[in-house]
């Protein structure tokens, strides 16, 4: 199912069925770099790439990690919870 389809289903559950939609935060390893322009460009490109899918967006960069949020997390039995 596409990311857009996941969001439509979550919206349906929240509005029509009045069920709570629970998202998930995930911290993913990412070499953040320093304050130089090249590191800032890498972070910006990663943010655009990861947030391109409507279900995932970048929240913050920490030391060596990036914090992302997924409105509809993958099924618990799936192990490929990977961010681009």
N, C-alpha and C positions, 0 to 999 in steps of 0.2 A: 504494500500500500504506500502511496506517495506521502510525503510530508504534508502536503496540502490536505489530502484525504484524512490524515490523522487529526489535523486541526478542525476540520469540518465535523468529524465524529465527536471530538471533545466539546465543541460548541453545542452540538445536538444534545449530548448528555447533560451539559450544564443548563441549557435554556429549556429544553422540552421535557427532559426526564428529571430535571432538578437534582442531578447527582453532582457531587463535588468532584472537580478535576484537580488532581494532585500532581504537580510537576516535580522535577527532581534536579538538584544541583549536582554537578560532577566536577571534580578537580582533575585536570589532565596535565601530565608532564609537558612542559613547553619552555625551552630556553629563552627567557624573557629578554636577556641582554641588558644593556645599560641605557643611558640617557641620550646616546648619540642618534643621529638622524636615521642611520641604517637600521638600528634596533627598533626605533619607532615605526619605521616603514614596515618591517616584518610583522610587528604587532597589529598594525592597521590592516595589512593584507590578510593576516590570519582571521581578524575580526570579520572582515567582509566575507571571506570564504566560509567560515563557520556559521555566520549568521545569514547566509544566503538562503539556506533551507528555512522555511517558516516555523519549524518546530524548535529550532535551536538558536540561542543567541549567547554571545560572550558577555559576561558580567564584569570580570576584573582579571587583571594579571597580577600574580603574586610572585614571590621568589621562586623561579624555576617551574611555575605552574600557571595554568589559566583556568579560571572558574567559568563554567558554562551552565546554562539552564536549559532544560528540555521540558516543555509543557506536557508532552505525552511521552513518558519514558518507554524504552523498548520493553517488550515482553520479558518477564523475569527469567524465562528459560533460555532466552537468547543471550549469548555472551559477547556479541560483537558490538557493544555499546561504544562506538568509535566516533570521534569528532574529526571532521576533515582537517 
